[in-house]
Amino acid sequence: MKQTAVDYLIQELFTKHDENFDFNPVFEKAKKIEKEQIGKAFLNGRIKEIGQGVLFDLQPLTQTFNDYYNETFKSE
């Protein structure tokens, strides 16, 4: 079963009670899950726009998503 990033994070936070536990890998995996979910939604929207003839973009969709993601969610 697929999990949202939030579901994954909550599960990990509430099942790991060791005070020395390193949460960095947990946070990184949650970020990866979230980016994948955002990417799927973004790409589905772009494909729908192309199918409707609204969008005529020759740039590859993955590059377009990476640009969108970095501009929207990455801090400098």
A tleap script that builds the chain and sets N, CA, C and O, in Angstrom:
source leaprc.protein.ff14SB
mol = sequence {
  NMET LYS GLN THR ALA VAL ASP TYR LEU ILE
  GLN GLU LEU PHE THR LYS HIE ASP GLU ASN
  PHE ASP PHE ASN PRO VAL PHE GLU LYS ALA
  LYS LYS ILE GLU LYS GLU GLN ILE GLY LYS
  ALA PHE LEU ASN GLY ARG ILE LYS GLU ILE
  GLY GLN GLY VAL LEU PHE ASP LEU GLN PRO
  LEU THR GLN THR PHE ASN ASP TYR TYR ASN
  GLU THR PHE LYS SER CGLU
}
set mol.1.N position { 0.836 -1.186 0.000 }
set mol.1.CA position { 0.000 0.000 0.000 }
set mol.1.C position { 0.881 1.249 0.000 }
set mol.1.O position { 1.850 1.342 0.753 }
set mol.2.N position { 0.528 2.201 -0.853 }
set mol.2.CA position { 1.278 3.451 -0.895 }
set mol.2.C position { 0.890 4.326 0.297 }
set mol.2.O position { -0.247 4.298 0.768 }
set mol.3.N position { 1.850 5.090 0.762 }
set mol.3.CA position { 1.615 6.009 1.867 }
set mol.3.C position { 1.883 7.429 1.404 }
set mol.3.O position { 2.697 7.669 0.512 }
set mol.4.N position { 1.186 8.358 2.024 }
set mol.4.CA position { 1.562 9.747 1.812 }
set mol.4.C position { 2.809 10.010 2.651 }
set mol.4.O position { 3.139 9.231 3.545 }
set mol.5.N position { 3.484 11.088 2.363 }
set mol.5.CA position { 4.676 11.445 3.132 }
set mol.5.C position { 4.312 11.664 4.600 }
set mol.5.O position { 5.061 11.285 5.500 }
set mol.6.N position { 3.165 12.275 4.825 }
set mol.6.CA position { 2.742 12.549 6.202 }
set mol.6.C position { 2.444 11.245 6.939 }
set mol.6.O position { 2.843 11.084 8.093 }
set mol.7.N position { 1.744 10.310 6.284 }
set mol.7.CA position { 1.459 9.018 6.920 }
set mol.7.C position { 2.743 8.293 7.279 }
set mol.7.O position { 2.875 7.753 8.378 }
set mol.8.N position { 3.689 8.282 6.348 }
set mol.8.CA position { 4.978 7.632 6.586 }
set mol.8.C position { 5.693 8.274 7.781 }
set mol.8.O position { 6.190 7.577 8.666 }
set mol.9.N position { 5.736 9.587 7.793 }
set mol.9.CA position { 6.444 10.308 8.842 }
set mol.9.C position { 5.810 10.055 10.211 }
set mol.9.O position { 6.521 9.814 11.186 }
set mol.10.N position { 4.494 10.108 10.290 }
set mol.10.CA position { 3.801 9.860 11.555 }
set mol.10.C position { 4.088 8.443 12.046 }
set mol.10.O position { 4.379 8.234 13.223 }
set mol.11.N position { 4.003 7.480 11.143 }
set mol.11.CA position { 4.266 6.095 11.523 }
set mol.11.C position { 5.679 5.953 12.083 }
set mol.11.O position { 5.873 5.327 13.125 }
set mol.12.N position { 6.647 6.520 11.411 }
set mol.12.CA position { 8.033 6.405 11.859 }
set mol.12.C position { 8.268 7.129 13.180 }
set mol.12.O position { 8.974 6.619 14.050 }
set mol.13.N position { 7.683 8.310 13.335 }
set mol.13.CA position { 7.897 9.084 14.551 }
set mol.13.C position { 7.283 8.410 15.777 }
set mol.13.O position { 7.835 8.483 16.876 }
set mol.14.N position { 6.145 7.757 15.583 }
set mol.14.CA position { 5.470 7.147 16.715 }
set mol.14.C position { 5.913 5.717 16.997 }
set mol.14.O position { 5.556 5.161 18.036 }
set mol.15.N position { 6.680 5.109 16.099 }
set mol.15.CA position { 7.158 3.755 16.362 }
set mol.15.C position { 8.626 3.737 16.783 }
set mol.15.O position { 9.120 2.700 17.227 }
set mol.16.N position { 9.322 4.840 16.656 }
set mol.16.CA position { 10.730 4.907 17.044 }
set mol.16.C position { 10.836 5.712 18.343 }
set mol.16.O position { 10.665 6.932 18.351 }
set mol.17.N position { 11.118 5.008 19.430 }
set mol.17.CA position { 11.141 5.685 20.723 }
set mol.17.C position { 12.545 5.847 21.293 }
set mol.17.O position { 12.711 6.411 22.374 }
set mol.18.N position { 13.535 5.369 20.594 }
set mol.18.CA position { 14.910 5.481 21.056 }
set mol.18.C position { 15.370 6.928 20.915 }
set mol.18.O position { 15.327 7.488 19.820 }
set mol.19.N position { 15.801 7.524 21.992 }
set mol.19.CA position { 16.205 8.935 21.947 }
set mol.19.C position { 17.445 9.163 21.082 }
set mol.19.O position { 17.726 10.300 20.701 }
set mol.20.N position { 18.183 8.109 20.769 }
set mol.20.CA position { 19.366 8.237 19.932 }
set mol.20.C position { 19.074 7.936 18.467 }
set mol.20.O position { 19.989 7.922 17.643 }
set mol.21.N position { 17.819 7.697 18.138 }
set mol.21.CA position { 17.458 7.340 16.771 }
set mol.21.C position { 17.715 8.519 15.834 }
set mol.21.O position { 17.356 9.655 16.142 }
set mol.22.N position { 18.334 8.240 14.692 }
set mol.22.CA position { 18.633 9.271 13.691 }
set mol.22.C position { 17.433 9.406 12.743 }
set mol.22.O position { 17.168 8.518 11.933 }
set mol.23.N position { 16.726 10.509 12.854 }
set mol.23.CA position { 15.537 10.736 12.042 }
set mol.23.C position { 15.846 11.304 10.663 }
set mol.23.O position { 14.939 11.402 9.836 }
set mol.24.N position { 17.084 11.678 10.386 }
set mol.24.CA position { 17.408 12.257 9.080 }
set mol.24.C position { 16.999 11.360 7.910 }
set mol.24.O position { 16.406 11.864 6.956 }
set mol.25.N position { 17.289 10.047 7.937 }
set mol.25.CA position { 16.831 9.208 6.821 }
set mol.25.C position { 15.298 9.172 6.697 }
set mol.25.O position { 14.760 9.093 5.593 }
set mol.26.N position { 14.615 9.229 7.826 }
set mol.26.CA position { 13.154 9.238 7.817 }
set mol.26.C position { 12.655 10.515 7.144 }
set mol.26.O position { 11.758 10.462 6.303 }
set mol.27.N position { 13.227 11.650 7.505 }
set mol.27.CA position { 12.818 12.926 6.908 }
set mol.27.C position { 13.129 12.948 5.412 }
set mol.27.O position { 12.327 13.442 4.620 }
set mol.28.N position { 14.287 12.418 5.021 }
set mol.28.CA position { 14.660 12.396 3.604 }
set mol.28.C position { 13.694 11.520 2.797 }
set mol.28.O position { 13.307 11.881 1.685 }
set mol.29.N position { 13.309 10.376 3.357 }
set mol.29.CA position { 12.359 9.516 2.651 }
set mol.29.C position { 10.999 10.205 2.535 }
set mol.29.O position { 10.349 10.114 1.494 }
set mol.30.N position { 10.569 10.886 3.581 }
set mol.30.CA position { 9.293 11.612 3.537 }
set mol.30.C position { 9.338 12.697 2.462 }
set mol.30.O position { 8.363 12.892 1.737 }
set mol.31.N position { 10.462 13.400 2.357 }
set mol.31.CA position { 10.609 14.423 1.306 }
set mol.31.C position { 10.548 13.788 -0.080 }
set mol.31.O position { 9.940 14.346 -0.994 }
set mol.32.N position { 11.179 12.620 -0.237 }
set mol.32.CA position { 11.171 11.930 -1.524 }
set mol.32.C position { 9.754 11.502 -1.902 }
set mol.32.O position { 9.336 11.669 -3.048 }
set mol.33.N position { 9.018 10.951 -0.941 }
set mol.33.CA position { 7.630 10.546 -1.195 }
set mol.33.C position { 6.808 11.760 -1.611 }
set mol.33.O position { 6.034 11.691 -2.565 }
set mol.34.N position { 6.972 12.856 -0.906 }
set mol.34.CA position { 6.207 14.068 -1.207 }
set mol.34.C position { 6.540 14.595 -2.604 }
set mol.34.O position { 5.643 14.999 -3.343 }
set mol.35.N position { 7.826 14.592 -2.967 }
set mol.35.CA position { 8.218 15.073 -4.291 }
set mol.35.C position { 7.616 14.196 -5.383 }
set mol.35.O position { 7.172 14.702 -6.413 }
set mol.36.N position { 7.600 12.880 -5.159 }
set mol.36.CA position { 6.995 11.979 -6.142 }
set mol.36.C position { 5.502 12.271 -6.308 }
set mol.36.O position { 4.986 12.265 -7.426 }
set mol.37.N position { 4.812 12.524 -5.198 }
set mol.37.CA position { 3.376 12.808 -5.261 }
set mol.37.C position { 3.112 14.131 -5.981 }
set mol.37.O position { 2.189 14.229 -6.789 }
set mol.38.N position { 3.911 15.129 -5.688 }
set mol.38.CA position { 3.773 16.423 -6.364 }
set mol.38.C position { 4.065 16.255 -7.852 }
set mol.38.O position { 3.371 16.825 -8.694 }
set mol.39.N position { 5.091 15.471 -8.172 }
set mol.39.CA position { 5.460 15.239 -9.568 }
set mol.39.C position { 4.356 14.566 -10.356 }
set mol.39.O position { 4.067 14.962 -11.485 }
set mol.40.N position { 3.733 13.548 -9.769 }
set mol.40.CA position { 2.639 12.859 -10.459 }
set mol.40.C position { 1.482 13.816 -10.730 }
set mol.40.O position { 0.925 13.826 -11.828 }
set mol.41.N position { 1.124 14.611 -9.741 }
set mol.41.CA position { 0.022 15.560 -9.919 }
set mol.41.C position { 0.372 16.596 -10.980 }
set mol.41.O position { -0.463 16.931 -11.821 }
set mol.42.N position { 1.590 17.099 -10.944 }
set mol.42.CA position { 2.032 18.107 -11.912 }
set mol.42.C position { 2.002 17.532 -13.329 }
set mol.42.O position { 1.450 18.144 -14.243 }
set mol.43.N position { 2.598 16.357 -13.499 }
set mol.43.CA position { 2.669 15.757 -14.825 }
set mol.43.C position { 1.286 15.388 -15.358 }
set mol.43.O position { 1.019 15.551 -16.549 }
set mol.44.N position { 0.409 14.896 -14.491 }
set mol.44.CA position { -0.959 14.593 -14.928 }
set mol.44.C position { -1.666 15.855 -15.407 }
set mol.44.O position { -2.393 15.821 -16.400 }
set mol.45.N position { -1.459 16.964 -14.711 }
set mol.45.CA position { -2.053 18.230 -15.127 }
set mol.45.C position { -1.506 18.705 -16.459 }
set mol.45.O position { -2.258 19.187 -17.306 }
set mol.46.N position { -0.208 18.574 -16.649 }
set mol.46.CA position { 0.411 18.994 -17.915 }
set mol.46.C position { -0.062 18.124 -19.079 }
set mol.46.O position { -0.342 18.635 -20.163 }
set mol.47.N position { -0.151 16.818 -18.856 }
set mol.47.CA position { -0.620 15.919 -19.905 }
set mol.47.C position { -2.065 16.255 -20.277 }
set mol.47.O position { -2.431 16.233 -21.452 }
set mol.48.N position { -2.871 16.561 -19.281 }
set mol.48.CA position { -4.266 16.939 -19.539 }
set mol.48.C position { -4.320 18.215 -20.376 }
set mol.48.O position { -5.117 18.316 -21.307 }
set mol.49.N position { -3.464 19.196 -20.041 }
set mol.49.CA position { -3.418 20.446 -20.811 }
set mol.49.C position { -3.005 20.190 -22.250 }
set mol.49.O position { -3.572 20.768 -23.177 }
set mol.50.N position { -2.018 19.323 -22.438 }
set mol.50.CA position { -1.562 18.993 -23.798 }
set mol.50.C position { -2.696 18.317 -24.573 }
set mol.50.O position { -2.929 18.637 -25.739 }
set mol.51.N position { -3.401 17.382 -23.926 }
set mol.51.CA position { -4.505 16.677 -24.561 }
set mol.51.C position { -5.647 17.599 -24.956 }
set mol.51.O position { -6.362 17.333 -25.922 }
set mol.52.N position { -5.817 18.681 -24.211 }
set mol.52.CA position { -6.882 19.638 -24.514 }
set mol.52.C position { -6.429 20.679 -25.529 }
set mol.52.O position { -7.216 21.526 -25.951 }
set mol.53.N position { -5.164 20.615 -25.918 }
set mol.53.CA position { -4.641 21.577 -26.880 }
set mol.53.C position { -4.368 22.938 -26.282 }
set mol.53.O position { -4.187 23.915 -27.009 }
set mol.54.N position { -4.338 23.012 -24.959 }
set mol.54.CA position { -4.109 24.278 -24.273 }
set mol.54.C position { -2.618 24.591 -24.180 }
set mol.54.O position { -2.220 25.756 -24.154 }
set mol.55.N position { -1.816 23.566 -24.131 }
set mol.55.CA position { -0.380 23.734 -23.879 }
set mol.55.C position { 0.420 23.184 -25.056 }
set mol.55.O position { 0.266 22.027 -25.447 }
set mol.56.N position { 1.257 24.020 -25.600 }
set mol.56.CA position { 2.159 23.597 -26.668 }
set mol.56.C position { 3.579 23.849 -26.195 }
set mol.56.O position { 4.204 24.835 -26.586 }
set mol.57.N position { 4.084 22.972 -25.364 }
set mol.57.CA position { 5.398 23.125 -24.759 }
set mol.57.C position { 6.285 22.004 -25.264 }
set mol.57.O position { 5.976 20.829 -25.066 }
set mol.58.N position { 7.379 22.354 -25.910 }
set mol.58.CA position { 8.273 21.335 -26.451 }
set mol.58.C position { 9.313 20.875 -25.438 }
set mol.58.O position { 10.052 19.924 -25.692 }
set mol.59.N position { 9.372 21.545 -24.292 }
set mol.59.CA position { 10.320 21.156 -23.257 }
set mol.59.C position { 9.850 19.835 -22.628 }
set mol.59.O position { 8.657 19.675 -22.371 }
set mol.60.N position { 10.760 18.893 -22.379 }
set mol.60.CA position { 10.358 17.623 -21.764 }
set mol.60.C position { 9.626 17.850 -20.436 }
set mol.60.O position { 9.999 18.722 -19.652 }
set mol.61.N position { 8.586 17.057 -20.200 }
set mol.61.CA position { 7.773 17.234 -19.002 }
set mol.61.C position { 8.574 17.043 -17.721 }
set mol.61.O position { 8.328 17.739 -16.736 }
set mol.62.N position { 9.528 16.112 -17.713 }
set mol.62.CA position { 10.304 15.907 -16.495 }
set mol.62.C position { 11.153 17.128 -16.187 }
set mol.62.O position { 11.290 17.509 -15.025 }
set mol.63.N position { 11.724 17.744 -17.214 }
set mol.63.CA position { 12.519 18.959 -16.990 }
set mol.63.C position { 11.630 20.096 -16.524 }
set mol.63.O position { 12.002 20.860 -15.632 }
set mol.64.N position { 10.447 20.209 -17.132 }
set mol.64.CA position { 9.495 21.242 -16.722 }
set mol.64.C position { 9.128 21.060 -15.255 }
set mol.64.O position { 9.065 22.033 -14.504 }
set mol.65.N position { 8.884 19.798 -14.839 }
set mol.65.CA position { 8.553 19.545 -13.435 }
set mol.65.C position { 9.716 19.909 -12.529 }
set mol.65.O position { 9.523 20.567 -11.507 }
set mol.66.N position { 10.920 19.488 -12.891 }
set mol.66.CA position { 12.076 19.802 -12.044 }
set mol.66.C position { 12.250 21.305 -11.887 }
set mol.66.O position { 12.556 21.781 -10.794 }
set mol.67.N position { 12.059 22.053 -12.958 }
set mol.67.CA position { 12.133 23.513 -12.863 }
set mol.67.C position { 11.055 24.051 -11.925 }
set mol.67.O position { 11.331 24.878 -11.056 }
set mol.68.N position { 9.817 23.568 -12.113 }
set mol.68.CA position { 8.698 23.992 -11.260 }
set mol.68.C position { 8.989 23.668 -9.795 }
set mol.68.O position { 8.827 24.524 -8.925 }
set mol.69.N position { 9.417 22.436 -9.523 }
set mol.69.CA position { 9.662 22.004 -8.149 }
set mol.69.C position { 10.760 22.842 -7.498 }
set mol.69.O position { 10.608 23.306 -6.368 }
set mol.70.N position { 11.851 23.031 -8.206 }
set mol.70.CA position { 12.961 23.798 -7.644 }
set mol.70.C position { 12.586 25.256 -7.402 }
set mol.70.O position { 12.985 25.840 -6.395 }
set mol.71.N position { 11.830 25.842 -8.310 }
set mol.71.CA position { 11.417 27.236 -8.138 }
set mol.71.C position { 10.399 27.385 -7.013 }
set mol.71.O position { 10.377 28.408 -6.328 }
set mol.72.N position { 9.556 26.371 -6.816 }
set mol.72.CA position { 8.479 26.461 -5.838 }
set mol.72.C position { 8.889 26.022 -4.445 }
set mol.72.O position { 8.497 26.648 -3.460 }
set mol.73.N position { 9.672 24.955 -4.346 }
set mol.73.CA position { 9.916 24.333 -3.049 }
set mol.73.C position { 11.355 24.381 -2.544 }
set mol.73.O position { 11.591 24.117 -1.365 }
set mol.74.N position { 12.303 24.702 -3.382 }
set mol.74.CA position { 13.703 24.733 -2.932 }
set mol.74.C position { 14.053 26.116 -2.438 }
set mol.74.O position { 13.764 27.119 -3.090 }
set mol.75.N position { 14.681 26.158 -1.269 }
set mol.75.CA position { 15.144 27.451 -0.768 }
set mol.75.C position { 16.580 27.656 -1.205 }
set mol.75.O position { 17.338 26.702 -1.381 }
set mol.76.N position { 16.933 28.893 -1.374 }
set mol.76.CA position { 18.309 29.199 -1.832 }
set mol.76.C position { 19.243 29.347 -0.668 }
set mol.76.O position { 20.432 29.604 -0.860 }
savepdb mol mol.pdb
quit
